[in-house]
Amino acid sequence: MEIRNFKNLGMADNPHGVQATKLYDKDHALIMHLLLKPLESFKPHITPVDVAFYILAGKPTIMVADEKVKVERDDIIESPKDIVHCIYNDTDEDIRVLVMKLPKPTGKTKIV
């Protein structure tokens, strides 16, 4: 058994400038923990694999394609591969999101 706590892991490099931590990084999947401080956001981007966002804390706004919706804790949002998506923290509270990329991408994310 392997146990990791995101608070004890280093931050992963990302083009968005937010706190991102790799929780699970195997050949077949990538799971990240995101912490977005108030008014932080991801840049709109496209990934070459399906992505699922599970909201751990807060009420972010999620954009997938041309839909932009306020979501809340315990919601799971799916973003199909090759579709632009983004996460916005337009609140005054921290947002925590679990991001699952399945399968793990072999291509690069495209910032749009």
DSSP file (Angstrom, degrees, kcal/mol; ACC not computed):
  #  RESIDUE AA STRUCTURE BP1 BP2  ACC     N-H-->O    O-->H-N    N-H-->O    O-->H-N    TCO  KAPPA ALPHA  PHI   PSI    X-CA   Y-CA   Z-CA
    1    1 A M              0   0    0      0, 0.0     2,-0.5     0, 0.0     0, 0.0   0.000 360.0 360.0 360.0 138.5    0.0    0.0    0.0
    2    2 A E        -     0   0    0      2,-0.0     2,-0.4     0, 0.0     0, 0.0  -0.986 360.0-170.2-122.3 128.7    1.2    3.5   -0.8
    3    3 A I        +     0   0    0     -2,-0.5     2,-0.3     2,-0.0     0, 0.0  -0.971   6.8 176.1-122.5 130.1   -0.2    6.5    0.9
    4    4 A R        -     0   0    0     -2,-0.4     2,-0.4    19,-0.0    -2,-0.0  -0.973  17.2-154.2-131.2 146.6    0.4   10.1   -0.1
    5    5 A N    >   -     0   0    0     -2,-0.3     3,-2.3     1,-0.1     4,-0.5  -0.987  19.6-136.4-119.1 129.2   -0.9   13.4    1.2
    6    6 A F  G >  S+     0   0    0     -2,-0.4     3,-1.0     1,-0.3    -1,-0.1   0.778 102.7  64.6 -57.9 -26.1   -1.0   16.4   -1.2
    7    7 A K  G 3  S+     0   0    0      1,-0.2    -1,-0.3    14,-0.0    -3,-0.0   0.731 103.8  46.9 -69.0 -20.2    0.3   18.6    1.6
    8    8 A N  G <  S+     0   0    0     -3,-2.3     2,-0.3     2,-0.1    -1,-0.2   0.421  98.9  84.7-100.2  -0.4    3.6   16.7    1.7
    9    9 A L  S <  S-     0   0    0     -3,-1.0     3,-0.1    -4,-0.5    14,-0.0  -0.731  80.9-110.6-102.9 151.3    4.1   16.5   -2.1
   10   10 A G        -     0   0    0     -2,-0.3    12,-0.5     1,-0.1     2,-0.2  -0.303  38.9 -92.8 -74.8 162.7    5.8   19.2   -4.2
   11   11 A M        -     0   0    0     10,-0.1     2,-0.3     1,-0.1    10,-0.2  -0.502  36.5-128.6 -74.7 144.2    4.0   21.4   -6.6
   12   12 A A        -     0   0    0      8,-3.8     8,-0.4    -2,-0.2     2,-0.1  -0.719  27.2-106.0 -90.4 142.1    3.9   20.3  -10.3
   13   13 A D        +     0   0    0     -2,-0.3    -1,-0.1     6,-0.1     6,-0.0  -0.437  49.7 165.4 -62.7 138.2    5.0   22.7  -13.0
   14   14 A N    >   -     0   0    0     -2,-0.1     3,-0.9     4,-0.0     6,-0.0  -0.984  45.6-126.7-154.7 151.5    2.0   24.0  -14.9
   15   15 A P  T 3  S+     0   0    0      0, 0.0    -2,-0.0     0, 0.0    -1,-0.0   0.508 101.7  69.4 -76.9  -2.0    1.4   26.9  -17.4
   16   16 A H  T 3  S-     0   0    0      2,-0.1    25,-0.3    27,-0.1     3,-0.1   0.643  96.0-130.8 -93.2 -15.6   -1.5   28.2  -15.3
   17   17 A G    <   +     0   0    0     -3,-0.9     2,-0.3     1,-0.3    -4,-0.0   0.754  64.4 122.8  73.2  23.7    0.5   29.4  -12.3
   18   18 A V  S    S-     0   0    0     18,-0.1     2,-0.7    22,-0.0    -1,-0.3  -0.740  75.4 -87.1-112.6 164.8   -1.7   27.7   -9.7
   19   19 A Q  E     +A   35   0A   0     16,-1.1    16,-2.6    -2,-0.3     2,-0.4  -0.606  54.7 170.3 -74.1 113.7   -0.9   25.2   -7.0
   20   20 A A  E     -A   34   0A   0     -2,-0.7    -8,-3.8    -8,-0.4     2,-0.4  -0.991  12.5-169.5-127.6 133.0   -1.1   21.8   -8.7
   21   21 A T  E     -A   33   0A   0     12,-2.5    12,-2.8    -2,-0.4     2,-0.7  -0.985  21.6-131.3-127.5 127.2    0.1   18.6   -7.0
   22   22 A K  E     +A   32   0A   0    -12,-0.5    10,-0.2    -2,-0.4     3,-0.2  -0.673  29.6 170.1 -76.7 116.4    0.5   15.2   -8.7
   23   23 A L  E    S+     0   0A   0      8,-2.5     2,-0.4    -2,-0.7     9,-0.2   0.790  72.6  16.8 -91.9 -35.0   -1.2   12.6   -6.5
   24   24 A Y  E     +A   31   0A   0      7,-1.9     7,-2.8     2,-0.1     2,-0.4  -0.973  62.7 171.4-145.2 121.4   -1.1    9.7   -8.9
   25   25 A D  E     +A   30   0A   0     -2,-0.4     2,-0.2     5,-0.2     5,-0.2  -0.778  21.4 142.0-138.9  89.4    1.2    9.6  -12.0
   26   26 A K  E >   -A   29   0A   0      3,-2.4     3,-0.7    -2,-0.4    78,-0.1  -0.709  64.6 -96.2-121.7 172.0    1.2    6.2  -13.7
   27   27 A D  T 3  S+     0   0    0     -2,-0.2    77,-0.2     1,-0.2     3,-0.1   0.804 122.7  40.1 -59.2 -29.8    1.4    5.1  -17.3
   28   28 A H  T 3  S+     0   0    0      1,-0.2     2,-0.3    75,-0.1    -1,-0.2   0.524 122.2  16.5-103.0  -6.9   -2.4    4.7  -17.5
   29   29 A A  E <   -A   26   0A   0     -3,-0.7    -3,-2.4    74,-0.3     2,-0.4  -0.993  50.3-153.8-162.9 155.1   -3.7    7.7  -15.5
   30   30 A L  E     -AB  25 101A   0     71,-1.8    71,-3.1    -2,-0.3     2,-0.5  -0.993  12.8-173.8-134.5 126.5   -2.8   11.1  -14.0
   31   31 A I  E     -AB  24 100A   0     -7,-2.8    -8,-2.5    -2,-0.4    -7,-1.9  -0.987   8.4-174.5-124.3 126.3   -4.6   12.5  -10.9
   32   32 A M  E     -AB  22  99A   0     67,-3.0    67,-3.0    -2,-0.5     2,-0.5  -0.882  20.0-142.7-120.5 148.4   -3.9   16.0   -9.8
   33   33 A H  E     -AB  21  98A   0    -12,-2.8   -12,-2.5    -2,-0.3     2,-0.4  -0.958  22.8-162.7-106.6 126.3   -5.0   18.1   -6.8
   34   34 A L  E     -AB  20  97A   0     63,-3.2    63,-2.0    -2,-0.5     2,-0.5  -0.905  11.6-168.5-111.8 138.2   -5.5   21.8   -7.6
   35   35 A L  E     -AB  19  96A   0    -16,-2.6   -16,-1.1    -2,-0.4     2,-0.6  -0.972   7.9-172.7-122.0 114.0   -5.7   24.6   -5.1
   36   36 A L  E     - B   0  95A   0     59,-2.6    59,-2.5    -2,-0.5     3,-0.1  -0.935  12.6-148.1-109.6 118.6   -7.0   27.8   -6.6
   37   37 A K    >   -     0   0    0     -2,-0.6     3,-2.4    57,-0.2    52,-0.2  -0.300  49.1 -58.8 -73.2 165.1   -6.9   30.9   -4.4
   38   38 A P  T 3  S+     0   0    0      0, 0.0    -1,-0.2     0, 0.0    54,-0.2  -0.206 126.1   7.1 -50.7 133.1   -9.5   33.6   -4.7
   39   39 A L  T 3  S+     0   0    0     50,-1.6     2,-0.2    52,-0.5    51,-0.1   0.455  98.1 127.2  70.8   6.4   -9.6   35.1   -8.2
   40   40 A E    <   +     0   0    0     -3,-2.4    49,-2.5    49,-0.1     2,-0.3  -0.563  33.0 172.2 -82.7 156.9   -7.1   32.5   -9.6
   41   41 A S  B     -E   88   0B   0    -25,-0.3    47,-0.2    47,-0.2     2,-0.2  -0.983  33.2-107.0-155.2 164.1   -8.0   30.6  -12.7
   42   42 A F        -     0   0    0     45,-2.8   -26,-0.0    -2,-0.3     3,-0.0  -0.598  40.1-111.2 -83.6 155.5   -6.7   28.2  -15.3
   43   43 A K        -     0   0    0     -2,-0.2    42,-0.1     1,-0.1    44,-0.1  -0.691  45.7 -93.5 -79.6 142.6   -6.1   29.5  -18.8
   44   44 A P        +     0   0    0      0, 0.0    68,-2.6     0, 0.0     2,-0.3  -0.376  65.2 162.3 -55.7 133.8   -8.5   28.0  -21.3
   45   45 A H  E     -FG  85 111B   0     40,-2.1    40,-2.5    66,-0.3     2,-0.4  -0.952  36.6-128.8-152.6 167.4   -6.8   24.9  -22.7
   46   46 A I  E     -FG  84 110B   0     64,-2.2    64,-2.5    -2,-0.3    38,-0.2  -0.982  17.7-160.1-124.6 131.7   -7.4   21.7  -24.6
   47   47 A T        -     0   0    0     36,-0.5    35,-3.2    -2,-0.4    36,-0.4  -0.866  22.5-132.0-111.3 149.6   -6.2   18.3  -23.5
   48   48 A P  S    S+     0   0    0      0, 0.0     2,-0.3     0, 0.0    33,-0.1   0.313  88.5  50.4 -82.9  10.8   -5.7   15.2  -25.7
   49   49 A V  S    S-     0   0    0     31,-0.1    33,-0.2    56,-0.1    -2,-0.2  -0.919  98.0 -82.4-138.8 164.6   -7.6   12.9  -23.3
   50   50 A D  E     -C  102   0A   0     52,-0.7    52,-1.6    -2,-0.3     2,-0.4  -0.401  45.1-158.6 -64.6 145.2  -10.9   12.9  -21.3
   51   51 A V  E     -CD 101  79A   0     28,-2.6    28,-3.1    50,-0.2     2,-0.4  -0.986   9.6-164.5-129.9 139.4  -10.8   14.9  -18.1
   52   52 A A  E     -CD 100  78A   0     48,-2.2    48,-2.8    -2,-0.4     2,-0.5  -0.991   6.5-157.7-122.5 134.2  -13.0   14.6  -15.0
   53   53 A F  E     -CD  99  77A   0     24,-2.9    24,-2.7    -2,-0.4     2,-0.5  -0.946   4.3-167.9-110.1 125.1  -13.1   17.4  -12.3
   54   54 A Y  E     -CD  98  76A   0     44,-2.9    44,-3.0    -2,-0.5     2,-0.7  -0.968  19.9-135.5-112.9 122.8  -14.3   16.4   -8.8
   55   55 A I  E     +C   97   0A   0     20,-2.5    19,-3.1    -2,-0.5    42,-0.2  -0.664  27.2 173.4 -84.3 115.9  -14.9   19.4   -6.6
   56   56 A L  E     -     0   0A   0     40,-2.4     2,-0.3    -2,-0.7    41,-0.2   0.815  67.9  -1.6 -88.9 -35.6  -13.5   18.9   -3.1
   57   57 A A  E    S+C   96   0A   0     39,-1.8    39,-2.1    16,-0.1    -1,-0.3  -0.983 103.9  17.8-157.7 144.1  -14.2   22.4   -1.7
   58   58 A G  S    S-     0   0    0     -2,-0.3    15,-0.5    37,-0.2    37,-0.1  -0.294  77.7 -82.6  92.0-175.1  -15.6   25.7   -2.8
   59   59 A K        +     0   0    0     13,-0.2    31,-0.2    34,-0.1    13,-0.2  -0.663  51.1 176.6-134.4  75.8  -17.8   26.7   -5.7
   60   60 A P        -     0   0    0      0, 0.0    11,-2.9     0, 0.0     2,-0.5  -0.264  31.2-119.4 -75.5 166.7  -15.8   27.3   -8.9
   61   61 A T  E     -IH  70  88B   0     27,-2.6    27,-2.9     9,-0.2     2,-0.4  -0.939  29.8-159.6-102.5 129.7  -17.0   28.1  -12.3
   62   62 A I  E     -IH  69  87B   0      7,-3.0     7,-2.7    -2,-0.5     2,-0.5  -0.923   4.7-160.0-113.7 133.8  -16.2   25.5  -14.9
   63   63 A M  E     +IH  68  86B   0     23,-2.8    23,-2.1    -2,-0.4     2,-0.4  -0.962  13.0 172.9-112.6 128.5  -16.1   26.1  -18.6
   64   64 A V  E >   -IH  67  85B   0      3,-2.3     3,-2.3    -2,-0.5    21,-0.2  -0.973  68.0 -44.2-132.5 119.2  -16.4   23.2  -21.0
   65   65 A A  T 3  S-     0   0    0     19,-3.2    18,-0.0    -2,-0.4    14,-0.0  -0.441 126.2 -21.5  56.7-122.3  -16.7   24.2  -24.7
   66   66 A D  T 3  S+     0   0    0     -2,-0.2     2,-0.4    -3,-0.1    -1,-0.3   0.305 118.2  97.9-101.0  10.2  -19.2   27.0  -24.8
   67   67 A E  E <   -I   64   0B   0     -3,-2.3    -3,-2.3     2,-0.0     2,-0.4  -0.828  47.1-177.0 -98.7 136.4  -20.9   26.1  -21.4
   68   68 A K  E     +I   63   0B   0     -2,-0.4     2,-0.4    -5,-0.2    -5,-0.2  -0.966  13.8 170.8-134.0 115.5  -19.8   28.0  -18.3
   69   69 A V  E     -I   62   0B   0     -7,-2.7    -7,-3.0    -2,-0.4     2,-0.5  -0.970  35.3-125.5-134.4 140.0  -21.5   26.8  -15.1
   70   70 A K  E     -I   61   0B   0     -2,-0.4    -9,-0.2    -9,-0.3     2,-0.2  -0.719  39.1-177.1 -78.6 127.1  -21.0   27.5  -11.3
   71   71 A V        -     0   0    0    -11,-2.9     2,-0.3    -2,-0.5     3,-0.1  -0.693   8.3-149.6-121.1 174.7  -20.6   24.1   -9.6
   72   72 A E    >   -     0   0    0     -2,-0.2     3,-2.1   -13,-0.2   -17,-0.3  -0.856  37.5 -47.8-142.5 176.0  -20.1   23.1   -6.0
   73   73 A R  T 3  S+     0   0    0    -15,-0.5   -17,-0.2    -2,-0.3    -1,-0.1  -0.084 119.8  17.6 -48.4 138.1  -18.6   20.6   -3.6
   74   74 A D  T 3  S+     0   0    0    -19,-3.1    -1,-0.3     1,-0.3     2,-0.2   0.420  91.5 129.5  75.5   2.6  -19.1   16.9   -4.6
   75   75 A D    <   -     0   0    0     -3,-2.1   -20,-2.5   -20,-0.1     2,-0.4  -0.615  45.1-153.9 -78.7 147.4  -20.0   17.7   -8.2
   76   76 A I  E     -D   54   0A   0     -2,-0.2     2,-0.4   -22,-0.2   -22,-0.2  -0.994   9.1-165.8-121.9 131.8  -18.1   15.8  -10.9
   77   77 A I  E     -D   53   0A   0    -24,-2.7   -24,-2.9    -2,-0.4     2,-0.4  -0.953   7.0-148.3-121.5 132.9  -17.7   17.5  -14.3
   78   78 A E  E     -D   52   0A   0     -2,-0.4   -26,-0.2   -26,-0.2   -28,-0.0  -0.835  10.2-172.8-103.4 138.2  -16.6   15.7  -17.5
   79   79 A S  E     -D   51   0A   0    -28,-3.1   -28,-2.6    -2,-0.4     3,-0.1  -0.959  21.8-135.9-127.4 112.8  -14.7   17.3  -20.3
   80   80 A P    >   -     0   0    0      0, 0.0     3,-1.0     0, 0.0   -33,-0.2  -0.226  36.1 -86.0 -64.0 156.5  -14.2   15.2  -23.4
   81   81 A K  T 3  S+     0   0    0      1,-0.2   -31,-0.1   -33,-0.1     3,-0.1  -0.203 110.7  23.4 -59.5 153.8  -10.8   15.2  -25.0
   82   82 A D  T 3  S+     0   0    0    -35,-3.2     2,-0.4   -33,-0.2    -1,-0.2   0.680  95.4 117.6  63.1  21.8   -9.9   17.9  -27.6
   83   83 A I  S <  S-     0   0    0     -3,-1.0   -36,-0.5   -36,-0.4    -1,-0.2  -0.960  70.3-112.4-117.9 136.3  -12.5   20.3  -26.1
   84   84 A V  E     +F   46   0B   0     -2,-0.4   -19,-3.2   -38,-0.2     2,-0.3  -0.415  45.1 168.1 -66.0 138.7  -11.5   23.6  -24.5
   85   85 A H  E     +FH  45  64B   0    -40,-2.5   -40,-2.1   -21,-0.2     2,-0.3  -0.966  12.0 179.0-148.6 165.2  -12.0   23.8  -20.8
   86   86 A C  E     - H   0  63B   0    -23,-2.1   -23,-2.8    -2,-0.3     2,-0.4  -0.985  20.2-138.6-163.7 154.7  -11.2   26.0  -17.8
   87   87 A I  E     - H   0  62B   0     -2,-0.3   -45,-2.8   -25,-0.2     2,-0.4  -0.992  20.2-169.4-123.1 131.3  -11.6   26.4  -14.1
   88   88 A Y  E     -EH  41  61B   0    -27,-2.9   -27,-2.6    -2,-0.4     2,-0.9  -0.972  16.9-157.4-121.5 132.4  -12.3   29.9  -12.5
   89   89 A N        +     0   0    0    -49,-2.5   -50,-1.6    -2,-0.4   -49,-0.1  -0.828  26.2 161.1-103.6  91.7  -12.3   30.8   -8.8
   90   90 A D        +     0   0    0     -2,-0.9     2,-0.2   -31,-0.2    -1,-0.1  -0.065  49.6  86.9-100.2  31.4  -14.4   33.9   -8.9
   91   91 A T  S    S-     0   0    0      2,-0.3   -52,-0.5   -54,-0.1     4,-0.1  -0.589  85.5-115.6-118.5-179.0  -15.1   33.6   -5.2
   92   92 A D  S    S+     0   0    0     -2,-0.2     2,-0.3   -54,-0.2    -2,-0.0   0.139  90.8  77.9-104.7  18.4  -13.4   34.9   -2.0
   93   93 A E  S    S-     0   0    0    -56,-0.1    -2,-0.3   -34,-0.1   -54,-0.2  -0.868  89.2 -94.9-122.6 157.8  -12.7   31.3   -0.8
   94   94 A D        -     0   0    0     -2,-0.3     2,-0.4   -57,-0.1   -57,-0.2  -0.428  35.0-147.3 -67.3 145.7  -10.1   28.6   -1.7
   95   95 A I  E     -B   36   0A   0    -59,-2.5   -59,-2.6   -37,-0.1     2,-0.4  -0.958   9.6-165.8-114.7 134.1  -11.2   26.1   -4.3
   96   96 A R  E     +BC  35  57A   0    -39,-2.1   -40,-2.4    -2,-0.4   -39,-1.8  -0.989  12.0 176.9-122.7 128.4   -9.9   22.5   -4.2
   97   97 A V  E     -BC  34  55A   0    -63,-2.0   -63,-3.2    -2,-0.4     2,-0.6  -0.989  25.3-144.3-134.4 136.6  -10.4   20.2   -7.2
   98   98 A L  E     -BC  33  54A   0    -44,-3.0   -44,-2.9    -2,-0.4     2,-0.5  -0.899  21.8-161.8 -95.8 124.1   -9.3   16.7   -8.0
   99   99 A V  E     -BC  32  53A   0    -67,-3.0   -67,-3.0    -2,-0.6     2,-0.5  -0.938   5.0-168.8-112.9 124.6   -8.5   16.4  -11.8
  100  100 A M  E     -BC  31  52A   0    -48,-2.8   -48,-2.2    -2,-0.5     2,-0.6  -0.956   5.0-167.4-117.7 122.4   -8.3   13.0  -13.4
  101  101 A K  E     -BC  30  51A   0    -71,-3.1   -71,-1.8    -2,-0.5   -50,-0.2  -0.940  19.1-145.2-110.7 116.6   -6.9   12.5  -16.8
  102  102 A L  E    S+ C   0  50A   0    -52,-1.6   -52,-0.7    -2,-0.6     2,-0.2  -0.981  82.3  18.6-134.5 120.5   -7.7    9.1  -18.2
  103  103 A P  S    S-     0   0    0      0, 0.0   -74,-0.3     0, 0.0   -75,-0.1   0.673 107.5-103.8 -72.4 170.0   -5.8    7.7  -19.9
  104  104 A K        -     0   0    0    -77,-0.2    -2,-0.1    -2,-0.2     2,-0.1  -0.371  45.4-107.2 -57.7 132.9   -2.7    9.7  -19.0
  105  105 A P        -     0   0    0      0, 0.0    -1,-0.1     0, 0.0     4,-0.1  -0.364  32.1-176.4 -68.0 141.0   -1.9   12.1  -21.8
  106  106 A T  S    S+     0   0    0    -58,-0.1     2,-0.2     2,-0.1    -2,-0.1   0.560  70.5  64.2-105.4 -17.6    1.0   11.4  -24.1
  107  107 A G  S    S-     0   0    0      1,-0.1     2,-0.2     0, 0.0   -58,-0.0  -0.472  93.2 -91.6 -98.1 174.7    0.5   14.6  -26.1
  108  108 A K        -     0   0    0     -2,-0.2     2,-0.2   -61,-0.1    -1,-0.1  -0.567  32.2-112.9 -90.2 149.9    0.8   18.2  -24.9
  109  109 A T        -     0   0    0     -2,-0.2     2,-0.6   -62,-0.1   -62,-0.2  -0.566  30.1-138.8 -72.2 141.9   -1.9   20.4  -23.5
  110  110 A K  E     -G   46   0B   0    -64,-2.5   -64,-2.2    -2,-0.2     2,-0.4  -0.929   5.8-146.7-110.1 117.5   -2.7   23.4  -25.8
  111  111 A I  E      G   45   0B   0     -2,-0.6   -66,-0.3   -66,-0.2   -27,-0.0  -0.664 360.0 360.0 -76.9 133.3   -3.3   26.8  -24.2
  112  112 A V              0   0    0    -68,-2.6   -67,-0.2    -2,-0.4    -1,-0.1   0.399 360.0 360.0-114.5 360.0   -5.8   28.7  -26.3
